[in-house]
Amino acid sequence: MSDRFIVLSGCSGGGKSTLLEELRRRGHAVVEEPGRRIVQAELASGGTALPWLDLAAFARRAIAMALADQAAMQQHPGLVFFDRGLIDAASALDAEGGEPVLPGLAAAHRYNRRVFLTPPWPEIYAADPERRHDFAAALAEYERLEETYPALGYEVVVVPKMPVAARADFVLGRL
């Protein structure tokens, strides 16, 4: 477990990327969301490991990428903020009816006990070429994660809806 590894998860379109960019601007290490990187690569190559085509393949790739991200940041001396990560990917695979990987992976590869969730924020939600699901699907994902993290022993801290600088102050203040 690394107390330096902080997860920002929550609702798609809830402002995670903007918050992470503010934390990066303040000098913290940030690891981009595995899912976005996979979607970009699959779209560029004509691949099919996309959440709207093959969610199980997509989730397996996201698990592998999240594990590689954790390994790559082991030697980083400061806080590392992860845009989603292993638990989100393993939870998606389990929900898809794939092999039940979440408990084993979650026990072996821990993050800081506090996980920050960005809540549903319909006023800023927007679909794009890499986020094709609608707000209802984003809300269902949020509800699943809201249950998953505490079930794995994490303390969930919901990030209030406020300007990005105040959100960053809130997160840093809770650590």
ABEGO torsion letter per residue (X at the ends): XBAABBBBBEBBGAGAAAAAAAAAAAGBBBBBBAAAAAAAAAAAAGBABBAAABAAAAAAAAAAAAAAAAAAAAABABBBBBBEEAAAAAAAAAAAGBBBAAAAAAAABBBBABBBBBBBBAAABBBBAABABBAAAAAAAAAAAAAAAAAAGBBBBBBBBBBAAAAAAAAAAAX
